[in-house]
Amino acid sequence: LAEKVVRGQTENILKGRCNGGRGTFGYTLDSERKFHIDPLTSPFVLESFKKYNEGSTMKEIRDWLNENGIKNPVGGAFTYNSVEHMLKNRRYIGELKFRDVVVPDAIPPIVPLELFDDVQEKIAKNKKAPARRKAEDDYLLTTKLFCGCCGALMFGESGTSRTGEVHRYYKCATAKKHKGCKKKTVRKQWLEDLVVNQTMQLVKDDAAMESIIAKVMELQNKENTNIPLYEKQLRDAESGIQNMLNAIQAGILTSSTKERLEQLEETKRELEARIAEEKLAKPKVTEEFIRFWLLRFRKLDMSLKDQRQALVDTFINAIYLYDDKVLITFNYKEGTQTVTFGEATEVASEGNGSDLDCFTAP
């Protein structure tokens, strides 16, 4: 079975087909899973490469895409990592790869080869400056934080006071462009601590975690719509093969009979590979494993940035920030929680938080 899957996936890239998944930003897939340039999103791919080549940072490209309402292939906002993946993706020069097999010009290119190579050279140079990435990716709530007043994304900014102290905060993208939103800025550390603390309360709530586990199992058990279709096509192919064999046994053997039999056998092999790919792409896991994986978040060290980020990425869907409260929506049914700043200040007065004071951009 594994050999059939490998053979099927190799044949797919040789024919310019996608090997499963949701495809690639900038392209559409037809019924045969072949790549076609998407006239709506491909210009943003090309422009992203041009911007980076002209000196824009990945953070700036991420913010530009999100400010324009562009969604990634799974329907979410762009992140630093998704921009980095896009700028390194060789599919944009028409290349497909599976294991050691590389097929140039397998699909229509979006980015000229010279521009792609220039961008790779700049990425390699910028990697030698680790402080650059740290400065860009230091805001925990990026892509999940929205302005409660106008609905726009909120981005991290920093400024230096007259005393030389650096202040970090989140600011509404509309307010930043001076387009009418009056949303106040809010201190980065205070807001991130509040969100992390509220999320940890969810993680430590047994009833909430059981609800999340039940939802994961429900989603996992939803029927795959592709597999029944492929299985029906496989049964039709097997029936056709049997009819051809019966005809041959009856003495009916012509060049067209042989050609049709070979076509049906090829179709059968391809369908078996597709079914195996679908099953491998979405393996089922047990309820016990899901519970173990989720409950391990209770042991995270919230003083470590990467563990705070893992907590936010896993459990938080979106955060809506108002001037008097913050609305946090979690990734599970009934997973919405509102925390007023009065309640947060009360917690702070007990020594469990920081002060609430917001301030304008320096």
N, C-alpha and C positions, 0 to 999 in steps of 0.2 A: 504493500500500500504506500509506504513512504517513497519507494522508487517511482511509483506512478505519479505521486504528488510532485516530486522534483522534476520528473520528465514533463509533466503538464505545465508547471510554472516556467520551465525553460522554454517550452514551445510558445507560451504566451508572450514572453518578451521578444522572442524572435519574430513574432507576428505583430508586435507593437501593441500588445494588450496589457491591461492592468492586472496585477497579481493579487486581487482582493483589496479590501479596504475601501475608503471613501474617495479615492482618487487624489489628485494634486491640485492645490489652489492655482487658478489660471487656466485649467483645462476642464472640459466636460468629457463624460464617457458615454458612448452609444450602447446599444443593446448587446453588442459583441465585446464591450469593455475596451474599445479602442479610443485613443486619446484624440480630442479635437480642441483647438484653441478656443477658449471662452472669450468672446468679444467684450464681455462686461468686466471680467476680473483680470484678464491678461495685461491690460495697460498698467494696472497697479503693480504687477510683478516687475515689468520692465522699468517703470518709474522708480521702484524701490532700489533696483540695481544701480540706476543712474544716480539716485540721491546718495547712496553709500559711496559710490565712486567719486562723487563730487565733495565728499567730506562729512555728510550727515552721519550721525551715530545710529546704532541699532535702536536705541531708545527713542530717538527723534522719528525714525521711520515707523516704529511701533505706534507712537502717539499720533503720527500723521494718518496712518491707516485707521486707527480707532476713531479719530475725530471726524473722519469721512464716512463713518458707519460701515466700514468694510469688515466682513466676518471671515473667520478662518474656515477650513473645510468642514469642521464639526459644528459651525454656527455660533461660535463664541468669539470673544475679542482676541486680538493678537497679543502675544506676550513677547518678551525679549527672546525666549528660546525659539518660538515659532518663526520670528523674523530671521534669526540666525540660521535655522534649518532651511528656510526659503533661499537665503543668499548662498547657501552651499549646495543646493539641490541641482545635480547635473541633468535632471530631466528637462530643465529649462533650456538646455542646449541640444535637446533631442535625444539624449542618451538614456537607455534603460539598462539595468543591471540586476542579475540574480546570481548570487554566489560568485563564482569566478567568471561567469559569462557576461560580457559587456557588449551591448549592441549600439553602436553610434548611429545617429540619424534614424532611430527607430520610430520617433514621433515628431510632429512639427515643433520646431524650436520657437521659443518666445524671446530669448535673450541672445544677442550676437556672441560668438565665442570670444572675441577680443575683449568685450566688456566683462564677460563672466570671468575670464582669466585675470583681468585687472582687479576685480573685486576680491577674488581669492587671495591675490597678493597683498591687498590692503588688510584683509582679515588676518592673515598670517603676521603681518607687521604689528597690528594692533594687539594681538595676543601677547606680545612682549611687554605690554603695559597693563599689568593686572589691576592697577588702581582705576583704570578706565571703566572696566566692567563693574567694579564694585560701586563706583559712583552712579552708573546707569541703573543698576539693578538692586538698589538699596531700599526700595520702597515696597513693603510687604503686601499692600492692598491694591497695587496697580492692576488694572483691568477688571477689578471686582467692585471698586468704589464709585458710586454715582451721586451726583448732586440731587438732593431732595427737592430743591426749588425748581430746577429746569430739566433734570433728567440726564444732563451731560456727564461724561466721564470726568473723574477728578484725578489729577496727576500730581506727582511729587515735585516739589520745588525747594530750593534752599537760598538763603541769603546771609550776608555777613553784616553784623551790626557795627556801630562805630567803635565798639570796644574790641572788635575782632572775633566775637563769638558767632559761630555758625548756627543758624536756625533752620530747621527742616519742617516742612508742613505740606499739607495737601490743599490743592486749589482747583476750583471748578474750571473746566476748559472754556466754557462760555464767558465766565467772568474774566478769565485770562485774556480773552480776545476783546474785552470791553464791549460786549454785545448785549448788555442789559441785565445780566444776572447779578444779584447783589449778595450771593452766598459768601459768607465769611470763610476765611481760611481756618484750618484747625491744625494743631500741633501733631506732627507725625508720631512721636513716641507715645503721647497720651492716647491717641485714637487706636494705634496698633495694640497697645496693652489692653484697652477696653475690649476690642474685638477678640483677641486671643483668650482673654479671661472668660468672656461669654461663651466662646466655642468650647473651652475646656469644661464648662458647666454642662454643656450638651453631651460631651463625650463621657462624662461621669454619671449621666442620667441613664439608668438601666432601661427604663421604658422607651426613651428616645432611641437608644441604640438598638433595641429589639425592633422598633419600627423601621429603622434604616435597614437592618438585616432582612426583614420581611420584604421590603421593597426591592432590595437587590435580588433576592430569590425570585420574586415575581417577574422582574425584568429579564432575568436570565432564562426563565422558563417560557417566555414568550416564543411562539413558534417562529423559526427562521423562514421567511417567505421564499427565499431562493431554493432551499433544499427540496421542498415538495415539488417545485417546478422542474428542477433538474432530475429528480427521481422519476417523474412522469415521462420526461423526455427519454430517460434511460430505458424505461420499460417499453416505450415505443420503438426505440432503436433495437433492443433485444428481440422484440416481436418481429421487426423487419428482418433481422439477421436469421431468425428461425424460418421465416417464410422463404428467404433466399436459399437456405440449406435444403428445405423441402423441395424447392424447385430443382436444385442441382441433383438431389437424389432421384427425382422423377425424370432425369435425363435432359432437363432444360438448362443448358450451359452455353451462354453466349458471352461475347466481350462486354456487353452492357451489363449482364448479370454479375460478372466478376467485378466490374467497376463499381456497381451499386453495393455489392457486399463489402468491398474495401472501404467505401465511404461510410457505411453503417458501422463498421468495426472501428474506424477512426473516430466517429461521433461517440461511440460507446466509451472509448478510452478517454476522450476529452471530458465527457460528462462524469465519469468516475473520478477523474482528477479534480473537477470542480466541486463535486460533493465532498471529497476529502478535504479540499482547501477550506470550504465553508465550515466544516466540523472542526478543523484545526484552528481556524481563525477565531472561533468562539467556543473554546473548551469550557465545559461546565465544572464549577467548583462546588464543594460541599458547603452546607450551612455552617458546619463547625469551623471550616477554614475561614469563611467570611467573618465569623464572630471573632476568631483568633486575630485576624488581620486588623479588624477595626478596634478591638479592645486594646491592642498594643499602643494605641495613641495615648492611652492614659498614663503611660510610662515615659512619655517624651519630656525632654528637658527644655522648658520654655525660655530658658536663658540663651539657647543656641538658635541662631537665625535660621539655619536650614530646617530645623525641626519645627519652628514656628511657621515657616513657609509651607512645609508639608501638611501641617494641621489646617491652615487656611485653604490651600489648594484642594484638599480632600473634602472638607465639610461645608465650605461657604460657597453659595451660589452668587449672591450679590449683596452689597451694602449700600443703603440709601441714607445719606447724611443731611440732616436738617440743622437749623440753627439751635433747636432745643432738644433734639433727640436723634438717635440713630436706629434705623430699621435694618436688621440682619436677617437675610433669608438663607436657610440652610438647604443642603441637598437631600431633603427627604420630605415626605408628605406631612403637612401641617408644620413644616419647619420654618416658622417665622417668629422672630422675637424682637420686641421693641424695648429699647432702653432709653429712658429720658436722661438728659444731662443732670437733672436734679438728683436722680438716683445715683448716677455715677459720681457726682460730687460728694454725695453722702458717704459712698464707699471710700472715696479719696480722703475724706475727713477722718476716717477710721484707720488711715495709714496703709490702705490697700491699693491706692492708685495715685495719679498725678493730678495737678490742678487743671481746670477746664479752660482757662483763659485762651481765647483765640486772638490772633493778631493779623494785621494786614501784611501783604508781601513787602519785605524790606526793599 
